[in-house]
Amino acid sequence: MMALLAWLAHSLPGRKQVKIDEKRGGSAHFATLEKELAGCYDVVAVETNPLTGTALISHATEDTSLLDYTLEHELFHLRENETAVRTPTAPCNYS
């Protein structure tokens, strides 16, 4: 099994938001992701949104340790130096 490709949507020390377009809409996948990340040492909280395909990870560990964990457990592979691809939205109709 290969880890899914994720994009770094937002990053601050101790907080990462990743976007996994391939699994957007898959609530079972994101529930599993939350459970698996809870097993990572120093992960404080995980909030996922299957509709947008995002996971917000709050952590007290170094970024490399967190990313090593996600690869080791085949949760996702973070594309480095790239930001999330924005999905176009339908224009608003203000009639």
N, C-alpha and C positions, 0 to 999 in steps of 0.2 A: 504494500500500500504506500502511496506517495502523499506527502503533505500537500494540502491545498495552497494555492497562491493567495497571499493577502497583501493588501496595500496599506501603507501607513497613512492614515487620514489626518491624524493629529498626534503630537507628541510633546509632553512636558516631563520633567524629571518625576518619576514615580507614577506616570499616567500615560497610557498609550491607547489610542483608538485605531483599530484596524478594520478594514473593510474586506469582506470575502464575497465578492460578487457571484462566484460560482454557486454558493449555497444560499443566496438571497431568497427569502421566502420559505426556507427549510427550518421550521421551528425545532424539529427533532435534533438536527445537527447543532443548533445553537444551544439547546439544553445540554447536550453532551459536552460541548465546548466549555460551558460554565462549570459543569461538574469536574471535568478534567483539569481545568485551570485552578480550581479550588484546591487541588492536590499539590500545586506548586508551592514550595516553601516561599514565604513572604508575599504571596499574592493576597492583597487585602480585600479586594472586591472585584467582581466581574458582572457587568451589565451588558446583556446582548439585546439586539433588536433584529429579529429575523426578517422583518419587512424591509429594512434598509440594508441588511447584510453586514451589520457592524457589531463590534465588541469593544467595550470600554473596559480596560484593565487597569486597576489601581494596584500598585505594587511597591514594596519596600526593598526590593532586590535591585541589583544592577541590571541594566537593559540586556547585556549579553547573557546573563544567567536566565532571564525570562525567555529570551529568544532561543537559547539552547534547549530549554525545557520544551518549548512548542515544537521544535524540530525533532527532539528525541521521542516525543510522544505522538509525532505525526499529526499535530493539530493544525498547523499552518506554517508556511514558509514566507517570511516577510521579504518582499522585494525592497532592496536597499535603494536609497536616494530617489525614490519615486513617490508621488502622492497619489491618492485615490482618484480614479477616473470618475468623473461626475456623470451620473445618468441624467440625460435631458428630461425635463419635465414638460408636461403639456402647458401651453400658454394659458393664462387666466382669462376668463371671460367676464368682464365687468359690466354686462348689459343691465 
